[in-house]
Amino acid sequence: MSDNMKKNIWLVGTGLMGIEYCKVLQYLGCSFEVIGRGTESAKKFESVTGIIPKTGGMAEYLRNYNLIPDYAIVAVSVEQLASVAIQILEAGVKKVLVEKPGGLTAKEIESVAQTAQRKNAEVFVAYNRRFYSSVIKAEEIIREDGGVASFHFEFTEWSHVIEGLQKAPGVKEHWFLANSTHVVDLAFFLGGKPKKITSFTSGGTSWHPSASVFTGAGVSEIGALFSYHANWEAPGRWGVEILTKKHRLILRPLEKLQIQNIGSVAIDAVEINDEFDLKFKPGLYRTVEAFFESKDNALARISDQMYNLIFYNKIISPSTSNV
């Protein structure tokens, strides 16, 4: 990527994700401006990266500077994603990568999508797990095997941990969209988006009273049958299992790939080329690379996220009609 020095980029957000994006941009030799809000997070950012951010937030920055970049990466906290993305689009940036899920609510994500369409801009949602080395290898095996026959995924969250987290108002109540969709997106990326889905929920917690147990099944656009389960009040972890006519591919944890051959009960580790997943936050290097090069259709668009909201709502609110 020899043209990276010619790119003008805004990196908005100086928290943990901002730091991770900065590491990738520095490695790629990009020219970029870092924009944050508070001075404390800016100091921490500088101590890790050596770069001094502009502080005061996006609105303050736009009042003082008028150079509009080619690209922007939005890595602020989830409750700010939509408002910052919209500010950037209104300023005239034509290509934006926004951290997952693109907004805290369906309404916020819709606002980002509508603004992007009105401004004739491209907005991508950074579901970096699509770019894990384990996932890339799984895709290769799936192609060799003739496609996905069926799949199962689990998005269990650790309620005993989440309950004590300090989050902005509304974040925990929308935890499925804000966090669980990291694995749900990956499952449907590999197995195909739902054509029909039937869902059930029960229970509830103090921080997520609507439900804490989720299960369901359906058929994807490519004809693969799928099922899912999550119990936020019981032990468990994220995981995706893809079944082909020849193999069971197990992503648990998602960063690793295991394989079971047909006719065998043995489960073996698959060797993967995870150099960049070890050097940076897993999947992030290839996510940024795809964003700049616009050659990889694995990158989720904000319009994709709008479609996904249909079946996300079905999983979290089964009383709605099937899709």
N, C-alpha and C positions, 0 to 999 in steps of 0.2 A: 504493500500500500504506500507507494512512493509519493503520492499526491496529498498525503495527510497534512503536511505542513501548509498546504494551500487552503485547507478547509477552515472556515470560521465557525466556531462552535460555542454555544453556551452550555455549561454544565450547571444546572440549578439544583441546589441542595448540598449541604455540607455535613450531613450526618453520615452514618455508617455506609449507606449505599452510595452516597456521593463520593466518599473516599475510594470505594471499590471501583467505581467508574473512572475516577481520576487515575488510578493505577493503570488501567487499560489504555486510556488516552495518552498517558505519558509514554507507555511502552510503544504505542503506535506512532509516536512522534507528532501528535496533533497539536495544533495551535488552538487554545481554548481559553475562555474566560469563565471563572467560577463565581457564582452568585448565591449568596446565602442570606439568612435573616439575622440571627443573633450573633453577638460577638463571641460568646463562649464556644459555640460549635465551630465558629470560624477559626478560633485559636487552636482547637483540637485538630481541625482539618489541616491547618498550616503545619502543626507539629509532626503530623504523619506524612504529608505530601510535599512540604516545602513551598506550597503555593498559598499566597495571601488572597482570600476571597473578597469580593465586594460584598458588603453587608447592608442590611436594611430591607431586603426582600426584593422581589421582582418589580413591584410597582415603583419603588424608590429608584431602582436601577434605570428603569425606562424613562423616568423624569430627568435623569442626568446624562444618559447616553443614547445616541440615536443610530448607532451602527447595528444593523440587523444581520445576524449571521445566516449561514446556509443551513445549519443544523442546530437543534437544541435537544438536550437530554434532561428530562425532568425526574429528579431523584429525591423529591421532598417526601415528607410523611404522607400517609395514605389519605388523610382528611384534607390535604392541600393539593393533591394531584390535579384534580379537575380545574380548580380556580387558576392555578399557575399555568397549566397547559393552555387554557383559554386566553390568559393574558399574553402568552407567547404567540399564539396563533393570531390574535388581534393585532399584535405588533408587526406581523408580516412574515414570520418564519414559516417556511414552506415544508420543512421536514422535521418531525418531532418524534422522539422516542420517549414514551412516558412509562414510568414504573408501573408494574402490575398492581391492581387490576384496571388502572386508568381513571378511577374515581371511587368514592366510597359507596355510592348508591347507583342504581340503574338510571335515575334521573340525571345524576352528574355525568355519567358516561355518555348518555344521550346528548347532553349539552356539548361535550367535547366533540362528539361525532358531527353534530350539526354545525358547529363552528368551523371544523375542518372542511366540511363540504362547502360552506359559504365562502371560505377564504381560499378554496381550491388548493388545500394543503394535504399532505400525507401525515397521518399519525399512526404510530406503531406502538403496541403494548409489549413490554419487555418480559415476556414469559421465558426466562432464561433456561428453564429446565428442558425446553424443546431442543436446546443446543448442548446438552450434556454429551460427553463422549460416549457414555453408556447408551444413550438414546440413539445417537448416530449409528452406533454399531448394531443396535436392535433393529433400526430401520433397514440396514444392509441385509441382515438375516431374514427379515420379513419379506423383502423383495425376492431374495433367493428362494424362499419357501413358497412363493406364489400368493402372498398376502395374508391378512389377519382373518382367522376363522371365528374367534371369539376373544373376549377379554373381560378382566375383572379389575376393579381398583378399590382402594380403601383410603379414606381421608380423615381418619381418626385424629382428633386434636386432644391435647393434654389439658383438660379442664382445670386440674389442680395447679397447673403452672399459670395458665392464662388468667385465672381468677385474680391473681395477685399482681398482674402487670398494670403499670400505669399508662393508660392510653387516653387519647382525646375522646370527648363524648361522641357516642355513636359507633366507634370503631369495633368494640366487642360485639355489639348488637348486629353488626354486619360482618362477622368474622368469616362466614363461609365465603363471601365474595372477596373480602380483603386478604384471606389467607388460604382457605381450603381449595380455592380454584387453581392454586399453583399446581396441585396434583390432578385435579379434575380436567383442567385444560390439557395436560400432558396425555392423559388417558384417551381423550377424544381426538387429540392430534394424531395419535398413533392408530387408533381403531376406527376413526370416522365419527363425525358428529351424529348425535341421535336423530333418527327419523321418527322414532316412537319411543316413549319412555313412560313407565309406570312407577310411581314413587310412594314411599310411606315414611312417616316420621312419628316419633313419640318422645316423651320426656321433656327436659328443659333444665337449664341451670340458672343460677342467680344472675349471671352476666349474659346469658343467651336463653331467655325464658321460652322462646317459641318452640324449640326442639333441641335434643341432644343425641338422639339416635336416628340414623338415616339409612334407609335401604331401598333398593329398587333394581329394575332391570329394563332392558329394551333392545332395540335393534338399531344399528347405525346406518348411515347413508350408504356404506359399502356392503351392507348386508351382514355384518358381523353382529352376533348376539353378545350382549354385555350384561354385567351385574355389578353392583357396588354395595358397600357397607361402611358405616362409620358409627362408632359409639364414643362420644366425647366424655363419657363418665366411666370408661373401662380401659384397660391396657390395650395398646395397639400402636401402630405407626403407619405412616404413609406407604403406599405400595401400589405398583401396577404389574399385572400379569397379562402377557399377550400369548395367545395360543395360535399356532399355525398347524398345518397338517404334519409337520415334522418335529416341531419343538414347542416347549413352554419357555417363554422368556420372562425372567423375574427381575423386576427393578425394585429392590427392597434391601438397602436404601436406594433411592433413585439414582444416586451417583455411581452405583455398581450394577453390573449385569451378570446374572446367573442363567444357566441354560439346562434344560432337561430334554434329553433326546427321546423320541418315541420308542417304546419298548424297553425303557429303562426307568428305574426309580432314583438313580443317582442325579444329584444336582451339582453342577460344576461351575466354577467361576469362568467368565469369558475375559480374555485379555483385551484391553482397550487402550487406545492411545490418548491418555488423559493428561498430557503435558500442560495444556493451557488450563485445565480444570484444577490442577495442583498449583499452578503459578498465580492464578487469579480466582476470584469467586467462581465456582463451577458454572459453566455455560455463559458467563458474561462476556468473555473475549469474543466468542463467535457471534453472540447477539449484537455486539457493537459493530463487528466486522460486517455482518449481514445488513445492518442499518445503513452503513456508509456505502456499501457496494450495490445494494438494491438488486442482488442476484439470487437471493435465497428466499423462496416463497414460504419457508418455515416461519418467518417472522409474522406475528399476529398483527393484523390491522385493527383499527378501532371499529371498523364496520363488522369485522369478525366478532369482536366482543359484543357488539349490539345484538348480533344473532345469538351468540352464546347465552345472553341474558334470558332468552326464552326458556331454555332447558335448565339453566341455573335456578330460575324461579320455580320450575317444576320440582327440582330436587329439594329446595328449601321450603316450598309451599305446595304440597301435593294436591291441595284442594283445587288447583287450577287444572284446566283441561289438558289432556295429553297432547304432545307435539309429535 
